Amino acid sequence: MLALAVAVLALLVGSVAAVQSWRAADKASQALERIDALAVPPPVVPATPVPTESPTNAAPNTEPVQEPTDLTATGAVPVLDAQTQYKERYAGQNLRVPADCNEATYVDLDEPRVKVDSSAAEFYHEDPCGSGAAYLKLSSGVEGSVVNSAVVTPFECAEHIRTSPMSSDSYPTRRGQVYCIMTSLDTARATAGTWKMVLLEVTATGQDGTVTFKASAWNIPD
């Protein structure tokens, strides 16, 4: 009986030791798992890129567009007033127009020159030779006015043309007749020439039908 009691006691002690050993092993395993968990680095979260504005998505330019101020580009007609700065082109040029019966003689006031092509002329002069009085007629796009005196300024000429323009009809050429003539702005721009104001006076009419004009011109700023 003593031997049996000792055996049972030994068995109990062994069982307690086994349980304690198992608990110790379990605690050691848990400790190792915690150490491994601490050793693993945390996952790296990629940084969210900051969106950049591409040129195509950029906000549109809201600044107002500058309109062209060049009169040639816009086709606007300059206003001629007392502040307009006229520049003398030539003065007192005598233009002798021969008598060509029933033949128009074209006159260019830009140079000036007599007997030019019709496309370059500001007016033409014609003498019917016995069937009527000699006359002049302005070319298309040219404006003019009949004035009472050869003592007139470019600004006064512009005012006469504005308030009392010549019609498209022909005008008899008489000695002492004075005209203010403004060349064609469209032609000046198309040919890269200068726009002009011209004072034209009939100074002589010969018995042979020859007519002499005196011309003075100013460039008009455009």
Phi, psi and omega per residue, in radians:
M1 nan -0.656 3.119
L2 -1.132 -0.715 -3.129
A3 -1.159 -0.651 3.127
L4 -1.170 -0.702 3.130
A5 -1.114 -0.712 3.131
V6 -1.125 -0.684 -3.123
A7 -1.142 -0.726 -3.139
V8 -1.151 -0.720 3.130
L9 -1.079 -0.722 3.135
A10 -1.131 -0.660 3.129
L11 -1.136 -0.711 3.139
L12 -1.148 -0.749 3.126
V13 -1.082 -0.698 3.125
G14 -1.124 -0.687 -3.132
S15 -1.131 -0.754 -3.141
V16 -1.092 -0.712 3.132
A17 -1.124 -0.658 3.139
A18 -1.152 -0.733 3.141
V19 -1.121 -0.765 3.140
Q20 -1.109 -0.667 3.122
S21 -1.133 -0.712 3.140
W22 -1.128 -0.723 3.132
R23 -1.127 -0.696 3.137
A24 -1.128 -0.716 3.127
A25 -1.134 -0.674 -3.131
D26 -1.152 -0.728 3.118
K27 -1.129 -0.688 3.120
A28 -1.115 -0.685 3.125
S29 -1.112 -0.740 3.120
Q30 -1.114 -0.667 3.132
A31 -1.124 -0.714 3.110
L32 -1.104 -0.716 3.121
E33 -1.074 -0.690 3.133
R34 -1.148 -0.698 3.128
I35 -1.111 -0.738 3.130
D36 -1.116 -0.679 -3.140
A37 -1.124 -0.682 3.125
L38 -1.212 -0.505 -3.095
A39 -1.327 -0.427 -3.127
V40 -1.327 2.154 -3.136
P41 -1.196 2.616 3.133
P42 -1.159 2.606 -3.134
P43 -1.074 2.441 3.132
V44 -1.468 2.126 3.119
V45 -1.608 2.067 -3.115
P46 -1.093 2.429 3.138
A47 -1.209 2.427 3.111
T48 -1.308 2.098 -3.100
P49 -1.166 2.479 3.091
V50 -1.388 2.141 -3.103
P51 -1.122 2.330 3.070
T52 -1.841 2.578 -3.075
E53 -1.467 2.057 3.099
S54 -1.367 2.779 -3.131
P55 -1.006 -0.578 -3.100
T56 -1.295 -0.418 -3.132
N57 -1.735 0.062 -3.108
A58 -1.140 2.659 3.132
A59 -1.113 2.377 -3.124
P60 -1.113 2.628 3.113
N61 -1.220 2.097 -3.084
T62 -1.702 0.065 3.134
E63 -1.206 2.470 -3.129
P64 -1.151 2.469 3.121
V65 -1.324 2.281 3.131
Q66 -1.301 2.159 3.097
E67 -1.300 2.531 3.116
P68 -1.128 2.414 3.133
T69 -1.821 -0.085 3.125
D70 -1.217 2.126 -3.092
L71 -1.144 -0.553 3.121
T72 -1.150 -0.685 -3.136
A73 -1.223 -0.689 -3.076
T74 -1.472 -0.310 -3.113
G75 1.368 0.188 -3.121
A76 -1.284 2.641 3.098
V77 -1.673 2.140 -3.133
P78 -1.071 2.574 3.077
V79 -1.489 2.196 3.126
L80 -1.713 2.038 -3.126
D81 -2.423 -2.943 -3.083
A82 -1.146 -0.323 -3.140
Q83 -1.580 -0.120 -3.141
T84 -1.106 2.270 -3.097
Q85 -1.681 1.707 3.083
Y86 -1.441 2.498 3.118
K87 -2.102 2.225 -3.084
E88 -1.084 2.278 3.115
R89 -1.734 -0.846 3.030
Y90 -2.755 2.879 -3.089
A91 -2.514 2.454 3.024
G92 1.070 0.634 3.097
Q93 -1.420 2.165 3.115
N94 -1.534 2.233 -3.134
L95 -2.083 1.961 -3.099
R96 -1.745 1.995 -3.097
V97 -1.768 2.038 -3.105
P98 -1.245 2.816 3.115
A99 -1.519 1.828 3.045
D100 -1.960 1.756 -3.041
C101 -0.940 2.165 3.089
N102 1.028 0.386 3.084
E103 -2.155 2.204 -3.139
A104 -1.311 2.344 3.052
T105 -1.894 2.079 -3.061
Y106 -1.589 2.417 -3.057
V107 -2.172 2.242 3.092
D108 -1.724 2.133 -3.140
L109 -1.643 -0.030 3.093
D110 -1.302 -0.715 -3.058
E111 -1.404 -0.971 -0.001
P112 -1.587 2.908 -3.100
R113 -2.745 2.508 3.094
V114 -1.786 2.565 -3.123
K115 1.119 1.261 3.089
V116 -2.102 3.040 3.050
D117 -1.176 2.586 -3.078
S118 -1.036 -0.507 -3.117
S119 -1.219 -0.340 -3.113
A120 -1.792 0.013 -2.996
A121 -1.649 2.562 3.014
E122 -1.589 -0.457 3.053
F123 -2.736 2.877 2.995
Y124 -2.214 2.659 3.137
H125 -2.072 2.436 -3.125
E126 -2.474 2.447 3.102
D127 -2.069 2.002 3.140
P128 -1.207 -0.191 3.093
C129 0.978 1.306 3.043
G130 1.704 -0.399 -3.115
S131 -1.721 0.105 3.138
G132 2.886 3.094 -3.126
A133 -1.443 2.594 3.055
A134 -1.120 2.634 -3.074
Y135 -2.614 2.885 3.012
L136 -2.173 2.750 3.122
K137 -2.533 2.344 -3.122
L138 -1.290 2.579 3.083
S139 -1.334 2.891 3.130
S140 -1.092 2.353 3.133
G141 1.545 -0.204 3.125
V142 -1.625 2.398 -3.140
E143 -2.035 2.672 -3.131
G144 -2.758 3.041 3.105
S145 -2.686 2.521 3.054
V146 -1.508 2.242 -3.116
V147 -2.108 2.863 -3.029
N148 -1.570 -0.219 -3.049
S149 -2.555 2.601 3.076
A150 -1.443 -0.102 3.082
V151 -1.648 1.525 -3.079
V152 -2.563 2.516 -3.121
T153 -1.566 2.815 3.075
P154 -0.996 -0.677 3.118
F155 -1.121 -0.735 3.111
E156 -1.126 -0.638 3.062
C157 -1.062 -0.784 3.133
A158 -1.058 -0.676 3.119
E159 -1.189 -0.695 3.087
H160 -1.095 -0.755 3.136
I161 -1.136 -0.635 -3.140
R162 -1.217 -0.701 -3.017
T163 -1.723 -0.379 -3.109
S164 -2.517 1.182 -3.060
P165 -1.301 2.693 3.017
M166 -1.250 2.611 3.082
S167 -1.454 -3.081 3.112
S168 -1.434 -0.003 3.141
D169 -1.329 2.932 3.079
S170 -1.454 2.749 -3.102
Y171 -2.219 2.257 3.135
P172 -1.065 2.451 3.116
T173 -1.648 1.913 3.122
R174 -2.107 2.578 3.124
R175 -1.065 2.353 -3.118
G176 1.606 -0.170 3.106
Q177 -1.205 2.382 -3.110
V178 -2.187 2.383 3.139
Y179 -2.225 2.464 2.876
C180 -1.728 2.195 -3.082
I181 -2.234 2.278 3.098
M182 -1.956 2.119 -3.086
T183 -1.171 2.937 -3.088
S184 -1.263 2.133 3.099
L185 -1.163 -0.712 -3.139
D186 -1.091 -0.737 3.130
T187 -1.155 -0.709 3.122
A188 -1.064 -0.731 3.136
R189 -1.223 -0.673 -3.102
A190 -1.207 -0.524 -3.101
T191 -1.808 0.127 -3.097
A192 1.007 0.568 3.101
G193 -1.658 -2.922 3.123
T194 -1.949 2.506 3.090
W195 -1.389 2.367 -2.999
K196 -2.314 2.613 2.931
M197 -1.910 2.237 -3.046
V198 -2.169 2.360 3.006
L199 -1.795 2.039 -3.045
L200 -2.080 2.169 -3.104
E201 -2.159 2.369 3.030
V202 -1.470 1.931 -3.058
T203 -1.729 -0.355 -3.136
A204 -2.766 2.532 3.025
T205 -2.282 1.957 -3.101
G206 -1.422 2.781 3.121
Q207 -1.145 -0.407 3.107
D208 -1.458 0.040 3.120
G209 1.676 -0.057 3.102
T210 -1.216 2.426 3.125
V211 -2.153 2.332 3.106
T212 -1.956 2.247 3.088
F213 -1.935 2.665 2.958
K214 -2.076 2.209 -3.047
A215 -2.150 2.451 2.985
S216 -2.304 2.470 -3.038
A217 -2.381 2.646 3.064
W218 -2.257 2.458 3.014
N219 -1.326 2.387 3.084
I220 -1.759 2.218 3.136
P221 -1.135 2.406 -3.138
D222 -2.169 nan nan
